Amino acid sequence: MIFVGVVLLLLAKWAWGAGTFLGGWGFLFLGHRIEGNHPAFFQGPLYLLVGPIWVAKEVWMFLSGRRPIPESQGPQTK
């Protein structure tokens, strides 16, 4: 939701973008509260990039039709 909120903000849908962005952050903190741990970005500001990079990778893999091959099913080498 945070990522979609940023995209909507960039596409001039500022009201929807702001609501989605803030709602995403609310759900993020609520989920971590239920889990009983802190979000990874509390360890340092660099961790703020991990989530967007992961989402971008997943979107790219979905759009390109590529899926990772699990190591157990990868090419066999002797």
C-alpha angles and dihedrals in degrees: 000000000000091000093047089048091056091049091050091049090053092049091057095254088123099161094051091039094051093046093048092045094050092041090053091053090048091053091045093056093041091053093048090047090054090048091049097232139098126255113263093244089070085076091064144323092263089070089066087075096054096075098048091045091051092048092048090050092050092048091049092049091049094048094044094045093235122138125185116254112232112241092243090059098039126108112306117234124190 
